[in-house]
Amino acid sequence: MRKIHAMLLAACGMLASTAVHAQNGANAPTLPAYNTQAQPLTESSALQMMGKGDDWAGTNAFKKIVAKNDSPANRFNLATGYQRTGRLDQARAIYTDLLVDGRLTMMSAIPIGGLGARTFNASDEAASRLVYIQWLQSGGMKSASLSGAVSADQLGVPVAAVEGGPRGEVTDAQAAILDRQDVKSQGGAP
């Protein structure tokens, strides 16, 4: 009889413990969308971040993806993230490598706004972006009004130059803050 009482007592204790853990889990704070432990990072999820304007977080995601899968397509997307966040030296280094490594890599892109999807060779596009970066870094913006050059938006290469901002790597927390600052500076909701 004592054995039965002991087993019932142990079972009740386990049930109470499970209820406490379930209650604690229900009150736990929700994790940010960029938490890599909640969902594995994929190329699609990183592209979605960048598509929503979260370029800093998307760039960090692609950096992690490239560490696991160093394909020309993933490196191209990482370089695009660096370019969009104004880290042109890092973008240039990757685009330069892709001149050779990306020769056999065909990619597809849907521009912002969703019209005019196109397919391109990663090596050819890297060469085009290297010319654009060189133009930017040689003071192209200062001479644009005199030469009649078009804006980056018209060229289809969204770039955010961050004057005085971080030039190297940023943490995921810093990326989220920078993405919120970019949205606010463009007049959007945080």
N, C-alpha and C positions, 0 to 999 in steps of 0.2 A: 504494500500500500504506500509506503514511504517513497518507493521508486516512482510510482505514478505521480505523486505530489511533486516530486523533484522535477520530473519531466514536464509537467504542466507549468510549473514555475519558470523553468528555463524557456519554454515556448512563449509564455507571456512576456518575458523579458526581451526576447528577440523581436516580438511584434512591437513592443513599445520602442525599442531602439530603431526599428525600421521606420516607424511613424515620425520619430524625431528627425531622422535623416531626411525623410521626404519633406517635412515641414521646412527644414533648413534649406533644402534645395529649391523649394518654392519661393523662398524669400531672397535667394541669391540674386545679385545684380546681373542684368543681361550683359553679355559680352559685346564689344564693338564688332561691326561687320567685318573688320579686317583681321580678326583673331584667327591665326593660322591653326591653332589647336582645335577650334570648333569645326572647321571644314578644311580639307586639304586644298592648298592653293593649286589652281589650274591656270593654263594660259587664258581660258575663257573668263575666269573670274578676275584675273588681272586686267584683261582688256575691258571688262565691264567697269572696273574701277576707273580706268582712264577715260572710258566713254562718258562717265558721269562727271568728269572733271576732277576726279581725285588722282591727279597725276603723280603727286608725291608718293601716295600709298601704292598706286599701281606700279611705280618704278621700283619701290622696295619689294613688292611682290615678284616682279620679274627678276630682280637680283637673286632672290631665293630660288626661283624656278631655274634660272641659268646655272646655279650651283649644282642642281640635280640633273639638268638636261641641257647641256651646252650646245644646242642646235643653232644654226644660223638664223632661223626664224625667231627664236627666243631672244637671241642677242640683238637682232634688229629691233624688236619691241622694247628691249631694255634701252638701247640707244635712243629710240624715240622718246622714251620717258625722260632720259637725261636731257634731251633737247627741249622738251616741253617745260622742264623745270629750270631751264637756264644754265644747266651744267654742260656747257658746250664742249669743253675739253674732254670730258668723259665720253660724250656722244661721238666726237670726232675720232677718238681712239678706236671705238668699236666699229664705226662706219668704215674706217680705213682697213681694218681686218676683213670686213665683209666684202671689200672690193674683190678679193680672191675667194674667200670662203662662201660667199653668197651667190656665186655664178650659177649654180644649179638649183637655186632655191626660188621657186615661184610663190608669191604671196598674194592674198586678196585683201582689199580694204574697202570699207564703206565709209565715205567721208562724213563729217559732221553734217547733220541734216538728212542723211540717208539717201541722197540722190547721187547717181553716177558711180556705182560700185565699179572697181577696176581691179585688174590683175597686173602685177608687175614683178620684175626680176629684182631680188633683194640687192644684188650687186649694182645694178643700174640706178636704183633708187638711192642707195648709199652714196654713189658718186654725185648724184644731184644734190643730196643733202649736204655733202661735204662742200660743194660750191656755195650753197646757201649759207652755211656756217662761216665759211671764209669771208663772204660778203658782209655778214653781220659783224664779225670780229674786226674787219678792216674799216669800220665806220660807215658801213652801207646805209644805216638809218640816217646819218647826218647828211649824206648826199642824195638821199632818195627824192627829196623835193626838187632838186635840180635836174636829176636824170629821168624823172618820170617813172621810177621803179614802182611796182605794185606792192601792196602790203602783204604780210605773211598770210593773212586770211585768204586773200585772193590767190595766192600761190598754193593754198591747200596744205600748208605746213604750220599748224598752230604751235607757236613758241611763246613761252613766257620768260622774258628776261628778268631775272631777280637781281636788281642792283643792290649791292651790299648785303645780300642774303647769303644763306649757306651755300658753299661751293662744293663741299665734299659730300660724304654720305650722311644720311639723316636716319634717326631711329623711326620706328613705326609711329610712336607717339608724336614726334616732331612732324612727321608726314601728315598726320591727321590735322594738326594745328595749321600747318602751311596750306593744306587744301581748304580748310575753313576760311582762312584769310583770303585766298584767291577768290572764293565764292563771294565773300563780302565786298571785296574790291571791285567786283564786276556787277554789283548791285543785286545779287541773288540772295535767296534765303539761306541762312547758315545750316 
